[in-house]
Amino acid sequence: MRKFVAYALDLSGVALARYDLAATDSQTAEREARQCLEDHPTIEIWSHDHRRVARLVRK
């Protein structure tokens, strides 16, 4: 069962891509999603129960 999903957002907040994360906890999900910040300005991590876990913004 999928635990976390990361959405790559553009500067307007529109989702451009979706990544299924293999993480079992929020800290691991955040570490995995940080790798996507090279390609996208913003990443939002959501849990399987539709709660936003983190919002990562490239500096």
PDB file of N, CA, C and O in Angstrom, chain B, residues numbered from 101:
ATOM      1  N   MET B 101       0.843  -1.192   0.000  1.00  0.00           N
ATOM      2  CA  MET B 101       0.000   0.000   0.000  1.00  0.00           C
ATOM      3  C   MET B 101       0.883   1.249   0.000  1.00  0.00           C
ATOM      4  O   MET B 101       1.875   1.317   0.726  1.00  0.00           O
ATOM      5  N   ARG B 102       0.518   2.220  -0.809  1.00  0.00           N
ATOM      6  CA  ARG B 102       1.263   3.470  -0.915  1.00  0.00           C
ATOM      7  C   ARG B 102       1.045   4.299   0.351  1.00  0.00           C
ATOM      8  O   ARG B 102      -0.087   4.475   0.801  1.00  0.00           O
ATOM      9  N   LYS B 103       2.123   4.798   0.909  1.00  0.00           N
ATOM     10  CA  LYS B 103       2.027   5.612   2.108  1.00  0.00           C
ATOM     11  C   LYS B 103       2.070   7.116   1.820  1.00  0.00           C
ATOM     12  O   LYS B 103       1.315   7.894   2.405  1.00  0.00           O
ATOM     13  N   PHE B 104       2.976   7.514   0.900  1.00  0.00           N
ATOM     14  CA  PHE B 104       3.167   8.937   0.629  1.00  0.00           C
ATOM     15  C   PHE B 104       3.252   9.204  -0.865  1.00  0.00           C
ATOM     16  O   PHE B 104       3.715   8.367  -1.640  1.00  0.00           O
ATOM     17  N   VAL B 105       2.790  10.402  -1.255  1.00  0.00           N
ATOM     18  CA  VAL B 105       2.857  10.852  -2.643  1.00  0.00           C
ATOM     19  C   VAL B 105       3.463  12.251  -2.628  1.00  0.00           C
ATOM     20  O   VAL B 105       3.135  13.069  -1.769  1.00  0.00           O
ATOM     21  N   ALA B 106       4.348  12.519  -3.583  1.00  0.00           N
ATOM     22  CA  ALA B 106       4.919  13.856  -3.730  1.00  0.00           C
ATOM     23  C   ALA B 106       4.402  14.453  -5.035  1.00  0.00           C
ATOM     24  O   ALA B 106       4.425  13.799  -6.077  1.00  0.00           O
ATOM     25  N   TYR B 107       3.940  15.693  -4.971  1.00  0.00           N
ATOM     26  CA  TYR B 107       3.485  16.410  -6.153  1.00  0.00           C
ATOM     27  C   TYR B 107       4.479  17.529  -6.442  1.00  0.00           C
ATOM     28  O   TYR B 107       4.821  18.311  -5.554  1.00  0.00           O
ATOM     29  N   ALA B 108       4.935  17.600  -7.681  1.00  0.00           N
ATOM     30  CA  ALA B 108       5.801  18.689  -8.122  1.00  0.00           C
ATOM     31  C   ALA B 108       4.911  19.812  -8.630  1.00  0.00           C
ATOM     32  O   ALA B 108       4.047  19.593  -9.480  1.00  0.00           O
ATOM     33  N   LEU B 109       5.124  21.011  -8.109  1.00  0.00           N
ATOM     34  CA  LEU B 109       4.289  22.158  -8.453  1.00  0.00           C
ATOM     35  C   LEU B 109       5.096  23.212  -9.188  1.00  0.00           C
ATOM     36  O   LEU B 109       6.295  23.368  -8.954  1.00  0.00           O
ATOM     37  N   ASP B 110       4.424  23.940 -10.085  1.00  0.00           N
ATOM     38  CA  ASP B 110       5.085  25.088 -10.706  1.00  0.00           C
ATOM     39  C   ASP B 110       4.921  26.298  -9.782  1.00  0.00           C
ATOM     40  O   ASP B 110       4.369  26.177  -8.688  1.00  0.00           O
ATOM     41  N   LEU B 111       5.394  27.447 -10.218  1.00  0.00           N
ATOM     42  CA  LEU B 111       5.351  28.645  -9.367  1.00  0.00           C
ATOM     43  C   LEU B 111       3.938  29.125  -9.066  1.00  0.00           C
ATOM     44  O   LEU B 111       3.727  29.868  -8.108  1.00  0.00           O
ATOM     45  N   SER B 112       2.964  28.704  -9.881  1.00  0.00           N
ATOM     46  CA  SER B 112       1.564  29.070  -9.652  1.00  0.00           C
ATOM     47  C   SER B 112       0.830  28.077  -8.766  1.00  0.00           C
ATOM     48  O   SER B 112      -0.324  28.303  -8.401  1.00  0.00           O
ATOM     49  N   GLY B 113       1.489  26.979  -8.417  1.00  0.00           N
ATOM     50  CA  GLY B 113       0.863  25.971  -7.572  1.00  0.00           C
ATOM     51  C   GLY B 113       0.166  24.867  -8.341  1.00  0.00           C
ATOM     52  O   GLY B 113      -0.559  24.064  -7.753  1.00  0.00           O
ATOM     53  N   VAL B 114       0.376  24.816  -9.655  1.00  0.00           N
ATOM     54  CA  VAL B 114      -0.241  23.784 -10.487  1.00  0.00           C
ATOM     55  C   VAL B 114       0.648  22.539 -10.479  1.00  0.00           C
ATOM     56  O   VAL B 114       1.858  22.631 -10.690  1.00  0.00           O
ATOM     57  N   ALA B 115       0.042  21.384 -10.236  1.00  0.00           N
ATOM     58  CA  ALA B 115       0.805  20.130 -10.201  1.00  0.00           C
ATOM     59  C   ALA B 115       1.281  19.763 -11.596  1.00  0.00           C
ATOM     60  O   ALA B 115       0.501  19.722 -12.548  1.00  0.00           O
ATOM     61  N   LEU B 116       2.585  19.494 -11.698  1.00  0.00           N
ATOM     62  CA  LEU B 116       3.186  19.115 -12.970  1.00  0.00           C
ATOM     63  C   LEU B 116       3.517  17.633 -13.030  1.00  0.00           C
ATOM     64  O   LEU B 116       3.550  17.042 -14.110  1.00  0.00           O
ATOM     65  N   ALA B 117       3.763  17.031 -11.868  1.00  0.00           N
ATOM     66  CA  ALA B 117       4.146  15.622 -11.824  1.00  0.00           C
ATOM     67  C   ALA B 117       3.772  15.043 -10.474  1.00  0.00           C
ATOM     68  O   ALA B 117       3.591  15.761  -9.490  1.00  0.00           O
ATOM     69  N   ARG B 118       3.661  13.712 -10.455  1.00  0.00           N
ATOM     70  CA  ARG B 118       3.337  12.996  -9.220  1.00  0.00           C
ATOM     71  C   ARG B 118       4.368  11.886  -9.044  1.00  0.00           C
ATOM     72  O   ARG B 118       4.705  11.180  -9.995  1.00  0.00           O
ATOM     73  N   TYR B 119       4.863  11.742  -7.822  1.00  0.00           N
ATOM     74  CA  TYR B 119       5.843  10.712  -7.502  1.00  0.00           C
ATOM     75  C   TYR B 119       5.328   9.877  -6.338  1.00  0.00           C
ATOM     76  O   TYR B 119       5.014  10.416  -5.277  1.00  0.00           O
ATOM     77  N   ASP B 120       5.241   8.575  -6.531  1.00  0.00           N
ATOM     78  CA  ASP B 120       4.887   7.673  -5.435  1.00  0.00           C
ATOM     79  C   ASP B 120       6.159   7.386  -4.649  1.00  0.00           C
ATOM     80  O   ASP B 120       7.156   6.940  -5.216  1.00  0.00           O
ATOM     81  N   LEU B 121       6.127   7.639  -3.353  1.00  0.00           N
ATOM     82  CA  LEU B 121       7.301   7.447  -2.514  1.00  0.00           C
ATOM     83  C   LEU B 121       7.213   6.113  -1.790  1.00  0.00           C
ATOM     84  O   LEU B 121       6.136   5.697  -1.362  1.00  0.00           O
ATOM     85  N   ALA B 122       8.340   5.455  -1.657  1.00  0.00           N
ATOM     86  CA  ALA B 122       8.391   4.149  -0.991  1.00  0.00           C
ATOM     87  C   ALA B 122       8.630   4.291   0.511  1.00  0.00           C
ATOM     88  O   ALA B 122       8.916   3.301   1.184  1.00  0.00           O
ATOM     89  N   ALA B 123       8.519   5.479   1.031  1.00  0.00           N
ATOM     90  CA  ALA B 123       8.796   5.744   2.440  1.00  0.00           C
ATOM     91  C   ALA B 123       7.678   5.225   3.340  1.00  0.00           C
ATOM     92  O   ALA B 123       6.517   5.150   2.938  1.00  0.00           O
ATOM     93  N   THR B 124       8.052   4.873   4.553  1.00  0.00           N
ATOM     94  CA  THR B 124       7.075   4.421   5.540  1.00  0.00           C
ATOM     95  C   THR B 124       6.854   5.444   6.650  1.00  0.00           C
ATOM     96  O   THR B 124       5.976   5.263   7.494  1.00  0.00           O
ATOM     97  N   ASP B 125       7.657   6.537   6.655  1.00  0.00           N
ATOM     98  CA  ASP B 125       7.451   7.609   7.638  1.00  0.00           C
ATOM     99  C   ASP B 125       7.705   8.952   6.967  1.00  0.00           C
ATOM    100  O   ASP B 125       8.303   9.012   5.892  1.00  0.00           O
ATOM    101  N   SER B 126       7.256  10.014   7.594  1.00  0.00           N
ATOM    102  CA  SER B 126       7.304  11.331   6.966  1.00  0.00           C
ATOM    103  C   SER B 126       8.728  11.844   6.772  1.00  0.00           C
ATOM    104  O   SER B 126       8.993  12.541   5.793  1.00  0.00           O
ATOM    105  N   GLN B 127       9.643  11.522   7.670  1.00  0.00           N
ATOM    106  CA  GLN B 127      11.030  11.974   7.529  1.00  0.00           C
ATOM    107  C   GLN B 127      11.691  11.342   6.302  1.00  0.00           C
ATOM    108  O   GLN B 127      12.403  12.017   5.558  1.00  0.00           O
ATOM    109  N   THR B 128      11.454  10.065   6.099  1.00  0.00           N
ATOM    110  CA  THR B 128      12.016   9.381   4.933  1.00  0.00           C
ATOM    111  C   THR B 128      11.375   9.908   3.653  1.00  0.00           C
ATOM    112  O   THR B 128      12.057  10.078   2.642  1.00  0.00           O
ATOM    113  N   ALA B 129      10.081  10.163   3.690  1.00  0.00           N
ATOM    114  CA  ALA B 129       9.385  10.713   2.528  1.00  0.00           C
ATOM    115  C   ALA B 129       9.967  12.078   2.160  1.00  0.00           C
ATOM    116  O   ALA B 129      10.144  12.380   0.979  1.00  0.00           O
ATOM    117  N   GLU B 130      10.257  12.885   3.147  1.00  0.00           N
ATOM    118  CA  GLU B 130      10.825  14.205   2.887  1.00  0.00           C
ATOM    119  C   GLU B 130      12.223  14.085   2.278  1.00  0.00           C
ATOM    120  O   GLU B 130      12.556  14.824   1.351  1.00  0.00           O
ATOM    121  N   ARG B 131      13.033  13.174   2.780  1.00  0.00           N
ATOM    122  CA  ARG B 131      14.367  12.965   2.206  1.00  0.00           C
ATOM    123  C   ARG B 131      14.275  12.518   0.744  1.00  0.00           C
ATOM    124  O   ARG B 131      15.027  13.001  -0.103  1.00  0.00           O
ATOM    125  N   GLU B 132      13.368  11.612   0.455  1.00  0.00           N
ATOM    126  CA  GLU B 132      13.180  11.145  -0.928  1.00  0.00           C
ATOM    127  C   GLU B 132      12.712  12.284  -1.835  1.00  0.00           C
ATOM    128  O   GLU B 132      13.199  12.431  -2.956  1.00  0.00           O
ATOM    129  N   ALA B 133      11.776  13.079  -1.349  1.00  0.00           N
ATOM    130  CA  ALA B 133      11.193  14.146  -2.167  1.00  0.00           C
ATOM    131  C   ALA B 133      12.187  15.278  -2.427  1.00  0.00           C
ATOM    132  O   ALA B 133      12.102  15.939  -3.462  1.00  0.00           O
ATOM    133  N   ARG B 134      13.113  15.510  -1.523  1.00  0.00           N
ATOM    134  CA  ARG B 134      14.113  16.572  -1.715  1.00  0.00           C
ATOM    135  C   ARG B 134      14.918  16.377  -2.998  1.00  0.00           C
ATOM    136  O   ARG B 134      15.404  17.349  -3.575  1.00  0.00           O
ATOM    137  N   GLN B 135      15.060  15.145  -3.446  1.00  0.00           N
ATOM    138  CA  GLN B 135      15.783  14.871  -4.682  1.00  0.00           C
ATOM    139  C   GLN B 135      15.078  15.481  -5.888  1.00  0.00           C
ATOM    140  O   GLN B 135      15.726  15.790  -6.888  1.00  0.00           O
ATOM    141  N   CYS B 136      13.780  15.656  -5.810  1.00  0.00           N
ATOM    142  CA  CYS B 136      12.996  16.214  -6.923  1.00  0.00           C
ATOM    143  C   CYS B 136      13.103  17.729  -7.007  1.00  0.00           C
ATOM    144  O   CYS B 136      12.710  18.315  -8.016  1.00  0.00           O
ATOM    145  N   LEU B 137      13.625  18.373  -5.969  1.00  0.00           N
ATOM    146  CA  LEU B 137      13.724  19.838  -5.980  1.00  0.00           C
ATOM    147  C   LEU B 137      14.707  20.348  -7.028  1.00  0.00           C
ATOM    148  O   LEU B 137      14.662  21.525  -7.385  1.00  0.00           O
ATOM    149  N   GLU B 138      15.585  19.500  -7.524  1.00  0.00           N
ATOM    150  CA  GLU B 138      16.491  19.928  -8.587  1.00  0.00           C
ATOM    151  C   GLU B 138      15.718  20.202  -9.879  1.00  0.00           C
ATOM    152  O   GLU B 138      16.108  21.056 -10.675  1.00  0.00           O
ATOM    153  N   ASP B 139      14.621  19.470 -10.079  1.00  0.00           N
ATOM    154  CA  ASP B 139      13.845  19.579 -11.315  1.00  0.00           C
ATOM    155  C   ASP B 139      12.602  20.440 -11.192  1.00  0.00           C
ATOM    156  O   ASP B 139      12.056  20.869 -12.209  1.00  0.00           O
ATOM    157  N   HIS B 140      12.135  20.708  -9.972  1.00  0.00           N
ATOM    158  CA  HIS B 140      10.874  21.428  -9.763  1.00  0.00           C
ATOM    159  C   HIS B 140      11.056  22.449  -8.639  1.00  0.00           C
ATOM    160  O   HIS B 140      11.796  22.195  -7.689  1.00  0.00           O
ATOM    161  N   PRO B 141      10.384  23.608  -8.741  1.00  0.00           N
ATOM    162  CA  PRO B 141      10.557  24.646  -7.713  1.00  0.00           C
ATOM    163  C   PRO B 141       9.903  24.319  -6.373  1.00  0.00           C
ATOM    164  O   PRO B 141      10.371  24.776  -5.331  1.00  0.00           O
ATOM    165  N   THR B 142       8.837  23.540  -6.388  1.00  0.00           N
ATOM    166  CA  THR B 142       8.109  23.223  -5.155  1.00  0.00           C
ATOM    167  C   THR B 142       7.642  21.774  -5.189  1.00  0.00           C
ATOM    168  O   THR B 142       7.196  21.275  -6.222  1.00  0.00           O
ATOM    169  N   ILE B 143       7.752  21.108  -4.041  1.00  0.00           N
ATOM    170  CA  ILE B 143       7.277  19.735  -3.875  1.00  0.00           C
ATOM    171  C   ILE B 143       6.369  19.700  -2.653  1.00  0.00           C
ATOM    172  O   ILE B 143       6.739  20.198  -1.591  1.00  0.00           O
ATOM    173  N   GLU B 144       5.199  19.124  -2.794  1.00  0.00           N
ATOM    174  CA  GLU B 144       4.318  18.888  -1.648  1.00  0.00           C
ATOM    175  C   GLU B 144       4.221  17.389  -1.422  1.00  0.00           C
ATOM    176  O   GLU B 144       4.040  16.619  -2.365  1.00  0.00           O
ATOM    177  N   ILE B 145       4.342  16.983  -0.166  1.00  0.00           N
ATOM    178  CA  ILE B 145       4.248  15.577   0.207  1.00  0.00           C
ATOM    179  C   ILE B 145       2.917  15.374   0.918  1.00  0.00           C
ATOM    180  O   ILE B 145       2.581  16.087   1.864  1.00  0.00           O
ATOM    181  N   TRP B 146       2.170  14.385   0.441  1.00  0.00           N
ATOM    182  CA  TRP B 146       0.865  14.075   1.005  1.00  0.00           C
ATOM    183  C   TRP B 146       0.843  12.631   1.484  1.00  0.00           C
ATOM    184  O   TRP B 146       1.462  11.761   0.871  1.00  0.00           O
ATOM    185  N   SER B 147       0.136  12.373   2.574  1.00  0.00           N
ATOM    186  CA  SER B 147      -0.006  11.014   3.089  1.00  0.00           C
ATOM    187  C   SER B 147      -1.184  10.318   2.408  1.00  0.00           C
ATOM    188  O   SER B 147      -1.980  10.945   1.708  1.00  0.00           O
ATOM    189  N   HIS B 148      -1.272   9.019   2.631  1.00  0.00           N
ATOM    190  CA  HIS B 148      -2.331   8.233   1.983  1.00  0.00           C
ATOM    191  C   HIS B 148      -3.727   8.647   2.433  1.00  0.00           C
ATOM    192  O   HIS B 148      -4.707   8.375   1.739  1.00  0.00           O
ATOM    193  N   ASP B 149      -3.826   9.303   3.588  1.00  0.00           N
ATOM    194  CA  ASP B 149      -5.142   9.754   4.063  1.00  0.00           C
ATOM    195  C   ASP B 149      -5.405  11.226   3.706  1.00  0.00           C
ATOM    196  O   ASP B 149      -6.209  11.898   4.352  1.00  0.00           O
ATOM    197  N   HIS B 150      -4.710  11.714   2.663  1.00  0.00           N
ATOM    198  CA  HIS B 150      -4.957  13.029   2.068  1.00  0.00           C
ATOM    199  C   HIS B 150      -4.623  14.193   2.996  1.00  0.00           C
ATOM    200  O   HIS B 150      -5.328  15.203   3.018  1.00  0.00           O
ATOM    201  N   ARG B 151      -3.553  14.046   3.755  1.00  0.00           N
ATOM    202  CA  ARG B 151      -3.075  15.141   4.606  1.00  0.00           C
ATOM    203  C   ARG B 151      -1.715  15.598   4.112  1.00  0.00           C
ATOM    204  O   ARG B 151      -0.832  14.784   3.843  1.00  0.00           O
ATOM    205  N   ARG B 152      -1.553  16.918   3.997  1.00  0.00           N
ATOM    206  CA  ARG B 152      -0.254  17.421   3.561  1.00  0.00           C
ATOM    207  C   ARG B 152       0.742  17.265   4.689  1.00  0.00           C
ATOM    208  O   ARG B 152       0.502  17.713   5.810  1.00  0.00           O
ATOM    209  N   VAL B 153       1.855  16.631   4.389  1.00  0.00           N
ATOM    210  CA  VAL B 153       2.903  16.356   5.368  1.00  0.00           C
ATOM    211  C   VAL B 153       3.947  17.466   5.364  1.00  0.00           C
ATOM    212  O   VAL B 153       4.385  17.915   6.423  1.00  0.00           O
ATOM    213  N   ALA B 154       4.347  17.909   4.167  1.00  0.00           N
ATOM    214  CA  ALA B 154       5.387  18.937   4.050  1.00  0.00           C
ATOM    215  C   ALA B 154       5.269  19.654   2.718  1.00  0.00           C
ATOM    216  O   ALA B 154       4.704  19.142   1.752  1.00  0.00           O
ATOM    217  N   ARG B 155       5.816  20.844   2.701  1.00  0.00           N
ATOM    218  CA  ARG B 155       5.926  21.624   1.453  1.00  0.00           C
ATOM    219  C   ARG B 155       7.371  22.071   1.358  1.00  0.00           C
ATOM    220  O   ARG B 155       7.846  22.834   2.199  1.00  0.00           O
ATOM    221  N   LEU B 156       8.068  21.602   0.344  1.00  0.00           N
ATOM    222  CA  LEU B 156       9.478  21.908   0.154  1.00  0.00           C
ATOM    223  C   LEU B 156       9.621  22.892  -0.989  1.00  0.00           C
ATOM    224  O   LEU B 156       9.037  22.702  -2.057  1.00  0.00           O
ATOM    225  N   VAL B 157      10.400  23.948  -0.767  1.00  0.00           N
ATOM    226  CA  VAL B 157      10.586  24.978  -1.785  1.00  0.00           C
ATOM    227  C   VAL B 157      12.072  25.113  -2.062  1.00  0.00           C
ATOM    228  O   VAL B 157      12.886  25.226  -1.145  1.00  0.00           O
ATOM    229  N   ARG B 158      12.410  25.098  -3.344  1.00  0.00           N
ATOM    230  CA  ARG B 158      13.801  25.258  -3.755  1.00  0.00           C
ATOM    231  C   ARG B 158      14.235  26.696  -3.499  1.00  0.00           C
ATOM    232  O   ARG B 158      13.492  27.635  -3.784  1.00  0.00           O
ATOM    233  N   LYS B 159      15.425  26.862  -2.967  1.00  0.00           N
ATOM    234  CA  LYS B 159      15.942  28.205  -2.671  1.00  0.00           C
ATOM    235  C   LYS B 159      16.798  28.716  -3.791  1.00  0.00           C
ATOM    236  O   LYS B 159      17.316  29.830  -3.713  1.00  0.00           O
TER     237      LYS B 159
END
